[in-house]
Amino acid sequence: MAKITVSLIKADIGSLAGHHRVHPKQIELAEKLLGEARDGGLLTDFRVFNCGDDLQLLMTHRRGENSPEIHGLAWNVFKEVTEKVSKPLRLYAAGQDLLAEAFSGNIRGMGPGVAELEFEERASDPIVVFAADKTEPGAWNYPLYKIFADPFNTAGLVIDPSLHSGFKFVVLDVFEGLEVELSCPEEAYDLLALIGTPARYVISKIYRKDGLPAAAASTSRLSLIAGRYVGKDDPVCIVRAQHGLPAVGEVLEPFAFPHLVAGWMRGSHHGPLMPVPLKYAQCTRFDGPPRVIALGFQIHDGVLEGPADLFDDPAFDLARQRANELAETLRRHGPFMPHRLGPDEMEYTTLPKVLEKLKDRFKKAQ
């Protein structure tokens, strides 16, 4: 049987009450359109959900990665939902992530975020689907490193022979459009030298040493595509688990620490990434703090069994409490760094328009 492909494609195409959450009617129409595509044989299965103000299309099919049919389907769903729901209801920022006029064969670089994995199904194939709101693709760097390269997080790297040789990481330089493959554990320090700068270097794919696909993450930077701030990237990620890969518990463990990420209000602030269940996947305080959800599925013959709402667990209550405490500490800084991003990243926000107004008032210091 042909390999199965899991495609997770998301877009912010308008939201209810500011940058808050997807409207139920947007989900309803997207489900209808993807249902028609499944009945027509293009898709094997699908799920529609949201993380904050981002509409998430999770699809399984046998067309492979970067399929024009699948990417075109997602683009058309986003366009139709925008025209038939977002605009008539005057939802905020209707069609925000649709940066092109027409589909050109591949949705990458057009605004929506994409994570895809093609693989042969194992006897039992669990996957964890992550989606984040109010942050950037580099937000995955820390947890993906912990999952696939840190033995203090993933015991299997030490005690499971099938993980013991480590993993290969594909890292993308989002400014230059170049990528490099690094092997861990032997090149762990080189990997950290890059991904410790998450605004520029982002992990896009991870493979086991024998080539088995393990994880994929979206890498689109909206500001670099549009040349200006048009909303934060709100990345997605797919991670396979168990049977020669990290266990589901090892995949989730890094999120028990709410690490600081760029994004939050106006895409201009650092904040803690808070792990939440679907019911709390809405950003309110200062349009945040940034959120991440984790949905677990079993795949059988391309069918998505689930989801399990994996962060809907009191085991992550302490992480949420600490995230709130960190959010409070950072908010008290107001417009000062380190809450506000550094000058390089602020170049892509609306701040340059303010500075332009002042430039003629600067005089040579005596």
Secondary structure, 3 states (H helix, E strand, C coil): CCCEEEEEEEECCCEECCCCECCHHHHHHHHHHHHHHHHCCCCCEEEEEEECCEEEEEEEECCCCCCHHHHHHHHHHHHHHHHHHHCCCCCECCCCCCCCCCCCCCCCCCCCEEEEEEECCCCCEEEEEEEEECECHHHHHHHHHHHHHCCCCCCHHHHCCCCCCCEEEEEEECCCCEEEEEEECCCHHHHHHHHCCCCCEEEEEEEECCCCEEEEECCCCHHHHHCCCCCCCCCEEEEECCCCCCCHHHHHHHHHCCCEEEECHHHCEEEECEECCHHHCCCCECCECCEEEEEEEEEECCEEEEEEECCCCHHHHHHHHHHHHHHHHHHCCCCCCCCECCHHHHCCCCHHHHHHHHHHHCCCCC
